[in-house]
């Protein structure tokens, strides 16, 4: 990433949210700048999924705001946010009963047909294993391939910002390495990314890191700053 001042693609500020009467987020916020790759680190139950759901509009914010440059999208439905350039990959990610090709069409449903055709060919070039099996049902793929399809499906809409919930979930270290490698290519292409993870291997992709604990952001900074902080180092790198 160069040192030129980058404009913000997305900013979530002061988010309070939860389920029923249970409050999970207590004023959490983060931002992603153009071409920036941000990793949101947190343990199980810290509230990462909840924060991402508020950012993409799957869960309402009780308080706070979400900006998707140049709009305040806090009250927008998810599909409108997607049309304006946000894409979301949940932990589940794909429709098992649809083919690879059909999954990509669902992911790209809001873009114009001819643009989608071109986009799908671009994506098949990034994901050659999927290109060879376009008609295969997503449910017949291995866990690693399914994850690749989940990414491709989210990317089918040519987003400005890709929001991903634990891309490593359920994957062996070998596949985690492959996921990181392919995300690295999209990072190089200038795609802004927000990746929620508990696997520190994803820090390889991070221009900036936020840590979430108990529904609050505890740290924001570079990977080097995270590593330099003794208590955070212990918490996330597991070293005494
Ligand atoms: P994980 O890695 O386990 O997904 P996370 O950091 O993404 O963790 P969340 O899934 O956001 O955490 O969950 C935060 C808290 O909210 C947890 O205590 C969880 O039990 C609770 N929670 C999550 N979903 C619901 C729900 N649908 N109803 C009630 N409580 C929920």
Boltz pocket constraint, residues with backbone or C-beta under 6 A from the ligand:
constraints:
  - pocket:
      binder: B
      contacts: [[A, 19], [A, 22], [A, 24], [A, 42], [A, 43], [A, 44], [A, 45], [A, 46], [A, 47], [A, 48], [A, 49], [A, 50], [A, 51], [A, 198]]
      max_distance: 6.0
